Amino acid sequence: MTASGRRRLTLAAVVAGLVAAAGLGTYIVADGRVAKEGKQAAGKRAAGARTVLISAAPAEPRTLEIYEEVVGSLENALDPKIAAEVAGRVTRVVGFTGMKVRRGDLLAEIDAQDFQIQSRADVAELKRLQALLDNQERVVARQQKLVAQGFISQNALDEALAQRTVLREQISAARARAESTGRSLGKTRVVAPIDGEIESQVVASGDYVKVGDPLFTLVGMSRMRAHLLFPESAANRIRPGLTVRLESPAAPGKSVETRVDEIKPTVNAGNRALDAIARFDSDDGAFRGGGSVNARVVISVKHNALMVPEQSVVLRPAGKVVYVVKDRRVEQRVVETGLRQDGLQEVLKGLAAGELIAIDGAGFLSDGAAVTLAAAPAEKAR
């Protein structure tokens, strides 16, 4: 083969190699683009499949109570100090500390013999005077006939009438003395003036007591008085008639509703506190005098306040927001909030009643995020 022929053959081989290389490069580039496009599509599908599991509930208007909470003290509204009303020796003691009593129950007895003797003497005196009066009535009747017949003067009749009047007044006085003796005799029986419980027993059998000496201290367990102390700054908010809900630490979950009856006109000099007093009945012993009480005083009531759970309101760069659920996605809403109480947050602006909002899981959301609603407890049970 000539030299020119070999050159032509070499040139053809080089050209063929270049063409093959160009075709292979095009295939590699095209295959890489297809692979990249496949990965992007798979990523989009994976992103579409990732949703946030949340719970949701509609925003509902409700009545909002604006209140103040304080810790107060309790005292028994009825706590009579039972003292001796007559002098004498105590012959019997029935009551004791801690004893529950009803009104009229016997607590103690004082020697009544002297009063019984006096009572018999009063009865005898009444009978004597009554006999004299009966006789004087007959004398007056006879003298009235004699005066009418002219046998005696009017002066004799007037004297008989005066004597009859004196006897009548003496009988009235004797009856009063007998009643006084009867009252004293009744006071020898010391009885409970109210339903309640004996707080302390002072007297014992054999003691000699004078009028006014203490015997028992009784407390009425059913009628209570709560003292609620507020700072001076609350004077323009606390007023009689406000609703009060009371709860005793000794009986959690049990509450009593009453009202503020009165407010002491002066501020306590020791703690500069305003004393609001509320009275209520408690028959089950859950509230005891001397104990503490948790009080919630309702200052005012706000109707149709839009309240949402606290966890549904989250902080974002735009401010406080809630996420409204629409078509399995959420829409971010900037809201203006108000009062917060009992795990709920008031929404003043940015949300309408009835809109479905994300609650649990709201902190993991962003605007437009896909969500899956958790099944309600009733649905899980089925």
ABEGO torsion letter per residue (X at the ends): XBAAAAAAAAAAAAAAAAAAAAAAAAAAAAAAAAAAAAAAAAAAAAAAABBBBBBBBBBBBBBBBBBBBBBBBBBBABBBBBBBABBEBBABBABBBGBBBBBGBBABBBBAAAAAAAAAAAAAAAAAAAAAAAAAAAAAAAAAAAAAAGABBAAAAAAAAAAAAAAAAAAAAAAAAAAAAAAAAAAABBBBABBEBBABBABBBGBBBBBGBBABBBBBAABBBBBBBBBAAAAAABBBGBBBBBBBAABBGBBBBBBBABBBABBBAAAGBBBBBBBBBBAAGABBBGBBBBBBBBABBBBGBBBBBAAABBBBAAEBBBBBBBGGBBBBBBBBBBBBBGGBBBBABGBBBGBBBBBBGAAABBBGBBBBBBBBAAAAAX
